[in-house]
Amino acid sequence: MEKVEFRFIQASDNKKLANVIRNVFEEYDVPKCGTVYSDPTTDDLFVLFQKERAAFFVVEVDGIVAGCGGIYPTKGLPDKYAELVKLYLSNTHRGKGLGKYLLEKCIATAKKMGYTHLYLESFPQFVEAIHLYQQYGFEYLPNAMGQSGHTACNVWMLKPI
């Protein structure tokens, strides 16, 4: 039986999480420019999430960093809207319910922080993730909201919480 732990990000997670995220982009052959892949904050997520009304979670399986996800008050979003950000799992840890748990944790945390909506940006190549978001009530938007800086993303979704 695997030991699974969900926790807040620590500074020592930075390099491992950047690797998980970038490996997913390479695996799915998703654009790297204008995305989290090339975003310099990806290398220092711990500092990025030391912001009021932000939270970032790490999932470890048997002591190995397997994935992450969080909520962030992205500039330009309406009041009480947060962005669901950086929800990624390594390929060996998908299909085990970890993504669902991370998503539920993010939704619950956003509610506790007083947000009323969660917004996300993604790519159609992330079929499994898009399906999960739809299961949880996220609906497609015709264009981007806010100013994430991730201009290559071409899937935008929103969910009232």
C-alpha atoms as one frame of an Amber mdcrd trajectory, in Angstrom:
protein
   0.000   0.000   0.000   1.353   3.373  -1.006   1.687   6.152   1.550   0.062
   9.325   0.181   0.519  12.731   1.786  -1.066  16.051   0.800   0.610  19.142
   2.234   1.419  22.791   1.634   4.413  23.593  -0.553   7.867  23.908   1.012
  10.909  25.708  -0.452  12.629  22.341  -0.920   9.862  21.318  -3.379  10.702
  23.939  -6.011  13.000  21.944  -8.294  10.952  18.719  -8.040   7.695  20.511
  -8.880   9.226  22.400 -11.810  10.392  19.036 -13.166   6.946  17.438 -12.768
   5.263  20.361 -14.554   7.745  20.547 -17.405   7.720  16.774 -17.905   3.931
  16.876 -18.369   4.298  19.576 -21.038   6.917  17.521 -22.864   4.861  14.320
 -22.561   1.769  15.944 -24.111   3.728  18.045 -26.630   2.090  21.260 -25.437
   3.499  24.710 -26.345   6.283  25.812 -24.057   6.418  29.550 -24.814   3.657
  31.620 -23.248   2.918  28.907 -20.668   3.863  27.801 -17.183   6.689  25.822
 -18.832   8.662  28.975 -19.660   7.293  31.129 -16.824  10.236  31.976 -14.525
   7.997  31.681 -11.441   7.760  27.919 -12.100  11.250  27.574 -10.654  10.284
  29.259  -7.382   6.686  28.280  -6.684   7.243  28.470  -2.939   7.879  32.229
  -3.121   5.066  32.770  -5.661   2.513  31.269  -3.285   3.564  33.325  -0.255
   0.803  35.698  -1.270  -2.394  36.527   0.570  -5.406  34.447  -0.581  -3.183
  31.942  -2.417  -2.554  28.300  -1.532  -0.461  25.578  -3.127  -0.546  21.883
  -2.361   1.917  19.089  -3.013   1.085  15.405  -3.164   3.780  12.916  -2.195
   3.537   9.182  -2.804   5.962   7.081  -0.757   8.039  10.205  -0.154   8.266
  11.133  -3.854   6.778  14.416  -5.093   4.056  13.202  -7.466   2.135  16.376
  -8.263   0.708  19.710  -7.247  -2.100  22.197  -7.570  -3.274  25.449  -6.122
  -5.377  28.565  -6.187  -4.105  32.037  -6.954  -5.592  35.550  -7.017  -4.571
  36.218 -10.626  -4.328  39.872 -11.575  -7.282  41.138 -13.592  -9.827  38.558
 -12.437 -13.100  39.875 -11.008 -13.369  40.280  -7.257 -13.884  36.930  -5.502
 -12.546  34.944  -8.485  -9.379  32.851  -8.139  -7.473  30.860 -10.689  -6.994
  27.116 -10.320  -3.320  26.810 -11.179  -0.610  24.274 -11.847  -2.662  21.115
 -11.272  -0.230  18.483 -12.553   0.628  14.879 -11.756   3.574  12.839 -12.953
   2.610  10.155 -15.461   3.268   7.317 -13.002   0.807   8.783 -10.494  -2.209
   9.482 -12.694  -5.390   7.419 -12.627  -5.274   6.865  -8.863  -7.661   9.611
  -7.743  -4.911  12.017  -6.702  -5.997  14.665  -9.202  -9.566  14.519  -7.923
  -8.383  14.928  -4.363  -6.131  17.874  -5.282  -8.997  19.518  -7.163 -11.401
  19.009  -4.240  -8.806  20.425  -1.840  -8.364  23.494  -4.060 -12.124  24.043
  -4.359 -12.644  23.710  -0.593  -9.740  26.049   0.147 -11.013  28.645  -2.328
 -14.439  28.561  -0.657 -12.866  29.013   2.789 -10.933  32.012   1.472 -14.167
  33.644   0.296 -13.858  33.083  -3.436 -17.075  32.529  -5.396 -15.612  31.291
  -8.702 -12.639  29.301  -9.936 -11.177  30.033 -13.340  -8.599  27.924 -15.189
  -6.523  27.903 -18.339  -5.432  24.739 -20.111  -4.881  22.961 -23.421  -7.057
  20.462 -25.315  -4.158  17.980 -25.218  -4.756  17.586 -21.468  -7.808  15.415
 -22.199  -7.923  13.702 -18.800  -7.695  16.987 -16.923 -10.372  18.653 -19.063
 -12.653  15.678 -18.424 -12.036  15.979 -14.668 -12.798  19.696 -14.733 -16.044
  19.043 -16.591 -17.020  16.380 -14.027 -16.643  19.031 -11.343 -18.806  21.575
 -13.131 -16.277  23.726 -14.957 -17.705  25.135 -18.179 -15.914  26.443 -21.245
 -15.450  30.169 -21.770 -15.016  31.838 -25.186 -11.861  33.686 -24.124  -9.346
  34.244 -21.353  -9.989  36.150 -18.145  -7.408  37.974 -16.088  -3.749  38.465
 -16.825  -1.960  35.199 -16.126   0.632  35.880 -18.808   0.086  32.392 -20.217
  -0.944  33.589 -23.650  -0.543  30.229 -25.419  -3.349  28.579 -23.434  -6.449
  28.062 -25.570  -8.885  26.409 -23.190 -10.547  28.591 -20.564 -13.058  27.322
 -18.014 -15.016  28.693 -15.065 -16.919  27.201 -12.136 -19.040  28.871  -9.458
 -18.130  27.451  -6.049
